[in-house]
Amino acid sequence: MRFASLGSGSEGNALVVEASDGISTTRVLLDCGFSAKELERRLLRLELGVEQLDAILITHEHSDHIGGALTLARKWSLPLYMSWGTARAVGADDADVDLHVLWGEETVAIGDLEVLPYTVPHDAREPLQFVFSDGACRLGVLTDVGTSTPHISAMLSGCDGLVLECNHDTRMLADSRYPQSLKARIGGNHGHLNNDAAADILASLDRSRLKHLVAAHLSQQNNLPELAQAAMARVLGAAVTEVVVASQEEGFGWLSL
């Protein structure tokens, strides 16, 4: 199994997850926060076309995650997976798309991938995050959540790869020019993880199999890659260079598990 990001942050998110059994290959797109045209352009960096995708999965209805998903699904006849709450929020339940409703903690099979959606606290209708497995390795994703829960730790323990939100530095957010209401939303229990909260989640996990750790969904205004890397590296007892950062413009290239 391998995975790569097409971009991560408040201006758009998309992650490609791929599994192969040696005969067939399954590729899914997790979130599509870019226009269909931009998504197609970014896929070319991975030497992929949309026709090589098997499905689109959506975490929640915020535009930096749903963006061009419905357009892409219609244009390329791709199945679209999301919670019922998200479907209702974006009108996917009444759109001309191949909609598949996901329920938290109920695994679905998509080709060679087992996909486990799990529920999280975030300011959306029915948000989900995901764990992917090819039967040998597990990839955990947590990119939009306000606070840690024992359930999150249980879902992400024992993963071989982890994409973990490090949205903001607490001090940078407090000193920013954002209005107080926005600061409260971002830093609240249904907002986004700061670096220290992300580190606490990482520390709570069984990391014995962890091969790749990615700091994701960094705020371009209220965080710095080196701050996120340092927070993660302290937990790992590793060099900061061992923590990959998913950027807004470039995402990150293929990582294999």
C-alpha positions in Angstrom: 0.0 0.0 0.0 1.2 3.5 -0.7 -0.3 7.0 -0.3 0.4 10.6 -1.5 -1.1 14.0 -1.0 -2.2 16.4 -3.7 -2.4 19.3 -1.2 -3.3 19.8 2.4 -4.6 22.9 4.2 -7.5 25.3 4.3 -7.3 26.0 0.5 -7.9 22.3 -0.4 -7.3 18.7 0.6 -6.9 15.5 -1.4 -5.1 12.3 -0.6 -4.6 9.3 -2.9 -4.4 5.8 -1.3 -3.4 2.8 -3.4 -3.3 -0.9 -2.8 -2.3 -3.8 -5.1 -2.5 -7.5 -4.9 0.0 -8.0 -7.7 -2.8 -8.5 -10.3 -5.2 -5.5 -9.8 -4.7 -2.1 -8.3 -7.2 -0.1 -6.3 -6.9 3.7 -5.9 -9.2 5.9 -3.9 -9.2 9.7 -3.5 -9.8 10.8 0.1 -11.4 14.3 -0.1 -11.5 16.5 -3.2 -11.1 20.1 -2.0 -10.0 21.4 -5.4 -11.9 22.1 -8.6 -12.1 19.2 -11.0 -9.6 20.8 -13.3 -7.1 21.5 -10.6 -7.5 18.0 -9.2 -6.7 16.6 -12.6 -3.7 18.8 -12.9 -2.4 17.8 -9.5 -2.9 14.1 -10.2 -0.5 14.4 -13.1 2.3 15.0 -10.6 1.8 11.5 -9.5 1.6 10.3 -13.1 -2.1 9.5 -12.6 -5.3 10.3 -14.4 -8.8 10.5 -12.9 -9.8 7.4 -14.9 -7.4 5.5 -12.7 -9.3 6.2 -9.6 -11.9 3.7 -8.3 -13.8 5.9 -5.8 -13.9 9.2 -4.0 -14.4 9.3 -0.2 -15.3 12.5 1.7 -14.6 13.3 5.3 -17.1 16.2 5.7 -18.9 19.0 3.9 -16.4 21.9 4.3 -15.4 23.3 0.9 -11.7 22.5 1.4 -12.7 18.9 1.5 -15.7 18.5 -0.9 -14.8 21.2 -3.5 -14.9 19.5 -6.9 -16.0 16.0 -5.7 -19.5 16.0 -7.1 -18.4 17.4 -10.4 -15.6 14.9 -10.6 -17.9 12.0 -9.7 -20.4 13.0 -12.3 -17.8 13.6 -15.1 -16.0 10.3 -14.6 -18.8 8.2 -13.2 -17.0 7.6 -9.9 -18.7 6.2 -6.9 -18.8 8.7 -4.1 -18.7 7.6 -0.4 -19.7 9.8 2.6 -21.8 9.9 5.7 -25.6 10.5 5.3 -25.2 13.8 7.2 -22.5 15.0 4.8 -24.5 13.9 1.8 -27.5 15.9 3.0 -25.3 18.9 3.7 -23.9 19.0 0.2 -27.0 17.8 -1.7 -25.4 14.6 -2.8 -28.5 12.7 -1.7 -30.4 14.4 -4.5 -27.6 14.7 -7.1 -26.9 12.6 -10.2 -24.0 10.7 -8.5 -23.4 7.1 -7.5 -23.7 7.8 -3.8 -22.6 5.2 -1.2 -23.5 6.0 2.5 -20.9 5.3 5.1 -21.6 4.7 8.8 -19.0 5.2 11.5 -17.1 2.1 12.5 -18.6 -0.1 9.7 -15.9 -1.3 7.3 -16.5 -1.3 3.6 -14.5 -3.0 0.9 -13.4 -1.1 -2.2 -11.4 -3.3 -4.4 -8.2 -4.3 -2.6 -8.8 -1.8 0.2 -10.7 -2.2 3.4 -12.0 1.2 4.5 -12.9 1.9 8.1 -14.7 5.2 8.7 -14.7 6.5 12.3 -16.6 9.3 14.0 -14.8 12.4 15.3 -15.7 15.7 17.0 -15.6 18.5 14.3 -18.0 21.4 13.4 -19.7 19.5 10.6 -22.9 17.6 10.1 -21.6 14.0 10.4 -17.8 14.1 10.0 -15.8 10.9 9.5 -12.1 10.1 9.4 -10.6 6.9 8.0 -8.3 4.0 8.4 -7.3 2.1 5.3 -6.0 -1.5 5.1 -4.8 -3.8 2.4 -4.7 -6.8 4.8 -1.0 -6.3 5.6 -0.6 -2.7 6.5 -2.8 0.1 8.0 -2.9 3.8 7.2 -4.7 6.1 9.6 -5.9 9.6 8.7 -7.0 12.3 11.1 -7.1 15.8 9.6 -10.1 17.7 11.0 -10.9 17.3 14.7 -11.1 19.5 17.7 -10.0 17.3 20.5 -8.7 13.8 21.2 -10.9 11.0 22.4 -10.2 7.5 23.5 -12.1 6.3 20.4 -9.7 8.1 18.1 -6.7 6.6 19.9 -8.2 3.2 19.6 -8.8 3.6 15.9 -5.3 4.9 15.1 -3.2 2.6 17.3 -1.0 0.1 15.5 -1.0 1.9 12.2 2.0 1.6 9.8 1.3 5.0 8.4 -0.3 8.1 9.9 -1.5 11.4 8.5 -2.1 13.6 11.5 -3.5 17.1 11.7 -1.2 19.7 13.1 -3.3 22.8 12.2 -1.9 25.5 14.4 0.6 26.7 17.0 -1.3 27.9 20.1 0.7 31.1 20.5 0.6 32.0 16.8 -3.2 31.6 16.7 -3.6 33.7 19.9 -1.4 36.5 18.4 -3.0 36.4 15.0 -5.2 39.0 13.5 -8.1 36.6 13.3 -11.3 37.8 15.1 -11.8 36.3 18.5 -14.8 34.3 17.3 -12.7 32.5 14.6 -9.9 31.9 17.1 -12.4 30.3 19.4 -13.8 28.1 16.6 -10.4 26.9 15.4 -9.1 26.2 19.0 -12.3 24.8 20.3 -13.3 21.2 20.9 -15.0 21.0 17.5 -12.3 22.9 15.6 -8.7 21.9 14.7 -5.8 20.3 16.5 -2.9 22.4 17.6 0.6 20.9 17.5 0.7 20.0 21.2 -2.8 18.3 21.0 -1.6 16.3 18.0 1.5 15.3 19.9 -0.6 14.1 22.7 -2.7 11.9 20.4 0.5 10.5 18.9 1.9 9.8 22.3 -1.3 7.8 23.2 -0.9 5.4 20.3 0.7 2.1 19.8 3.5 3.2 17.5 5.4 -0.1 17.3 4.6 -0.5 13.6 4.7 3.2 12.5 6.9 3.7 9.4 5.7 7.0 8.1 4.2 10.0 10.0 2.8 13.0 8.1 1.9 16.3 9.7 -1.1 17.6 7.7 -3.6 20.4 7.4 -1.1 23.1 8.6 -2.4 26.6 8.8 -0.4 28.9 6.5 -1.1 31.8 8.9 -0.9 30.1 12.3 1.8 27.4 12.1 5.2 26.7 10.7 6.3 23.3 9.4 9.3 23.2 11.8 7.0 23.7 14.8 4.8 20.8 13.8 7.8 18.6 13.0 9.4 19.4 16.4 6.3 18.5 18.3 5.9 15.2 16.5 9.7 14.4 16.7 9.7 14.9 20.5 7.1 12.1 20.8 8.9 9.8 18.4 12.4 10.5 19.9 13.5 11.0 16.3 15.0 13.7 14.1 12.6 16.3 12.8 13.5 15.2 9.2 11.7 11.9 9.9 8.4 13.8 10.1 6.9 14.5 6.6 5.0 17.7 6.2 2.0 17.9 3.8 2.1 21.3 2.1 -0.8 23.2 0.6 0.7 23.6 -2.8 2.7 20.3 -3.2 1.2 17.9 -0.7 3.8 15.1 -0.6 5.0 12.4 -2.9 4.3 8.6 -2.7 5.1 7.0 0.6 5.1 3.2 0.7 4.1 0.9 3.6 
